[in-house]
Each structure stands twice: as structure tokens, then as C-alpha cells.
């Protein structure tokens, strides 16, 4: 098999993508419309407080989708995402005025027998804490 250009990344621990995404309450409402998840904990402070939450929360699937996007863009048309999984470890609280920043750092976690990235490990944080645990993306190169 021929070598694949991995944008200079060819060793375990090498960063292949980084991104910070700013979420606003407007983004949560748009996501609710697209996903059909209109649970009011995603847009109403009073409801979130009534059920004991620290504030309005970003949708878990929105957070998960935002986290994998930099890997998909890094991979491009050179291959595809074979598998993706996470554990939801902490909620992303989206402030009414300040919003929330989600930061993603994607690093090579495992190389295949040909030295190409096979697993990408994601570190996903918001407000200084990890919000997705065991976030791993398995990729296949053409």
C-alpha cells in the first residue's frame, strides 16, 4: 500500500486537528429545530434550574458532532470515518450572554501496520473541563 499524506502527522500523539467552537443559545435553538430535540433544558434557564442543572445545556449529540468535525475535515477525501464513540462526562453549560466555547484537540492514538493513523483520540473541553470521555474516531485511508 502506498503511503498516505497525513499532513506531517505520522506518530502516536501527533496533533492532527484543533478547533474551538463558540456556541450560543441561538445555535442551540437552531440545533433543536434540526434534530427535533426540543427539551427545554436546552433553551430555558428556569426549567434547567428546576431539574437541578447548572444552567442551559448544549445537546449531547451537538457536542459530539462538533467534536468529530475537525477530524472529518483533516481526513478529507483520503478516507472515511469507520467508527466514532464517546462517553458524555460533563454537560456543556451555555450562558445566555457569553455562550460557551468547546475546544477539540485531535491526536493520533494508534497507527495501522503501514504506519497510517488508524485511531484518532479527541480531547474535548468546555470551561476548562473534559466534557467527552474516551472520545475515539477510527479512520480508514483509501
C-alpha positions as CSV (number, residue, x, y, z in Angstrom):
1,X,0.0,0.0,0.0
2,X,1.2,3.5,-0.8
3,X,1.9,6.0,2.0
4,X,-0.9,8.5,2.7
5,X,-0.1,12.2,3.3
6,X,-1.2,12.7,6.8
7,X,-0.3,16.4,6.9
8,X,3.0,15.6,8.6
9,X,1.4,13.6,11.3
10,X,2.8,10.1,11.5
11,X,3.4,9.2,15.1
12,X,1.2,8.4,18.1
13,X,0.5,11.6,20.0
14,X,0.8,13.9,17.0
15,X,-1.9,16.6,16.8
16,X,-3.8,16.3,13.5
17,X,-6.5,18.9,14.2
18,X,-7.5,21.6,16.7
19,X,-10.5,23.8,16.9
20,X,-12.5,25.9,19.3
21,X,-16.2,26.4,18.5
22,X,-18.3,29.1,20.2
23,X,-21.9,28.0,21.0
24,X,-24.7,30.5,21.6
25,X,-28.2,30.0,22.7
26,X,-29.3,30.7,19.1
27,X,-27.2,27.8,18.0
28,X,-29.0,25.5,20.5
29,X,-32.4,26.6,19.2
30,X,-31.3,26.0,15.6
31,X,-29.9,22.6,16.5
32,X,-33.2,21.8,18.3
33,X,-35.1,22.5,15.1
34,X,-32.8,20.4,13.0
35,X,-32.7,17.5,15.4
36,X,-36.3,17.6,16.8
37,X,-35.0,17.7,20.4
38,X,-37.0,20.5,22.0
39,X,-36.3,19.6,25.6
40,X,-36.5,22.9,27.4
41,X,-33.3,22.3,29.3
42,X,-31.6,23.3,26.1
43,X,-33.1,26.8,26.0
44,X,-34.8,27.7,29.3
45,X,-32.9,28.7,32.4
46,X,-35.9,28.2,34.7
47,X,-36.5,24.6,33.5
48,X,-32.8,23.7,33.8
49,X,-32.7,25.1,37.3
50,X,-35.9,23.3,38.3
51,X,-34.4,20.0,37.4
52,X,-31.2,20.8,39.3
53,X,-28.9,21.6,36.3
54,X,-26.3,24.3,36.5
55,X,-27.8,26.1,33.5
56,X,-29.0,25.6,30.0
57,X,-27.1,22.7,28.4
58,X,-25.9,22.1,24.9
59,X,-27.4,19.0,23.3
60,X,-25.0,16.0,23.8
61,X,-25.3,15.0,20.1
62,X,-24.5,18.6,19.1
63,X,-21.3,18.4,21.2
64,X,-20.4,15.0,19.8
65,X,-20.9,16.2,16.2
66,X,-18.9,19.4,16.7
67,X,-16.1,17.3,18.2
68,X,-15.7,14.9,15.2
69,X,-15.9,17.6,12.5
70,X,-12.2,18.6,12.6
71,X,-11.2,15.0,12.1
72,X,-13.6,14.7,9.1
73,X,-12.1,17.8,7.6
74,X,-8.5,16.6,8.3
75,X,-9.2,13.3,6.6
76,X,-11.0,14.9,3.7
77,X,-11.4,12.6,0.7
78,X,-8.4,10.5,1.6
79,X,-10.6,8.1,3.6
80,X,-13.6,7.8,5.8
81,X,-14.6,7.6,9.4
82,X,-15.2,4.0,10.3
83,X,-16.4,4.3,13.9
84,X,-16.9,7.0,16.4
85,X,-17.7,6.8,20.1
86,X,-17.7,8.9,23.2
87,X,-18.8,9.0,26.9
88,X,-20.7,12.1,27.9
89,X,-18.8,13.0,31.1
90,X,-19.9,16.6,31.8
91,X,-22.5,18.9,30.4
92,X,-21.7,21.9,28.3
93,X,-23.4,24.9,30.0
94,X,-24.3,27.6,27.5
95,X,-24.6,31.0,29.2
96,X,-27.3,33.3,27.9
97,X,-24.9,36.2,27.2
98,X,-21.5,34.7,26.9
99,X,-22.3,31.3,25.3
100,X,-19.8,28.5,25.7
101,X,-16.5,27.5,23.9
102,X,-15.9,23.9,23.1
103,X,-12.3,23.1,22.3
104,X,-11.3,19.9,20.4
105,X,-7.7,18.6,20.1
106,X,-7.4,15.5,17.9
107,X,-4.3,13.3,18.2
108,X,-3.2,10.1,16.6
109,X,-3.9,7.3,19.1
110,X,-2.9,4.3,17.1
111,X,-1.2,3.6,13.8
112,X,-2.0,0.7,11.5
113,X,0.6,-1.8,10.3
114,X,1.5,0.5,7.4
115,X,2.2,3.5,9.8
116,X,-1.0,5.4,8.9
117,X,-3.3,6.8,11.5
118,X,-6.0,4.3,12.5
119,X,-7.4,5.8,15.6
120,X,-7.7,9.4,16.5
121,X,-8.2,10.3,20.1
122,X,-10.1,13.5,20.9
123,X,-9.8,15.7,24.0
124,X,-12.9,17.8,24.2
125,X,-13.2,20.5,26.8
126,X,-15.5,23.4,27.8
127,X,-14.9,25.8,30.7
128,X,-11.7,24.0,31.4
129,X,-13.2,20.6,32.0
130,X,-13.3,17.5,29.8
131,X,-16.9,17.0,28.5
132,X,-16.5,13.9,26.4
133,X,-14.5,11.0,27.7
134,X,-13.0,8.1,25.7
135,X,-13.7,10.0,22.5
136,X,-12.2,8.0,19.7
137,X,-12.5,8.1,16.0
138,X,-11.4,5.1,13.9
139,X,-10.4,6.1,10.4
140,X,-9.7,4.2,7.2
141,X,-7.4,5.6,4.5
142,X,-8.0,4.8,0.8
